[in-house]
Amino acid sequence: MFVSYLALVLMGITWTTTDGDLTFTQEPGAKLYRQEGSNVALTWDYKVDKIGELEYIIWRVYNKTEMKTRNLIVEYKKFGYVRYTNYTLSAYGTERLKKEGRATLVIKDITFEDSTNYRCILSGENATAESLVELIVTGHTYVTPSVISGKVGGSATFTCSATGGPSQNFTWMRGGQKLSVMVNM
């Protein structure tokens, strides 16, 4: 019995071949950091060496709660239509997720729950290509520097605190030069 690549992908089984017929010409990068509440465009583009080779484009997401990959959108290039899966409709609704351009996935009003891996799969009769991006949603960061003590001509103590996510790293600067911790001036 022959099982098509699309059927395997819909079941969550994927692999990549690289014979050059389907290749990505643009990918979002390995990791993308975006602030909560903003919109994000996961931009992919591709080239097809053989006319008619591209049959499907599939966008997938790793569901951390279920610990499995789920299809979001399947575009049937041969038949000219796009299908949003039942999972997409229940997890994102009809307004938050859409396909733009040739292969860009747009997520509106992102939340911390959207922090996960997203995948774009190009599928043809004799070739596949797959690209993965990790979306990391960050919180609003508030930085509060303050002078604890200090006298003209004497020493001064400065502190800085921040709230938000992910965790913060600080660099103290004076006159455009990086300072090490506990510097006496």
Salt bridges, closest charged atoms under 4 A:
ASP21 OD2 - LYS50 NZ 3.55
ASP45 OD1 - ARG102 NE 2.68
ASP49 OD1 - LYS47 NZ 3.20
GLU55 OE2 - LYS78 NZ 3.26
GLU66 OE1 - ARG70 NH1 3.23
GLU75 OE2 - LYS77 NZ 3.42
GLU75 OE1 - LYS99 NZ 3.58
GLU100 OE2 - LYS98 NZ 3.07
ASP114 OD2 - ARG96 NH2 2.43
GLU130 OE2 - ARG119 NH1 2.43
GLU134 OE1 - LYS31 NZ 3.91
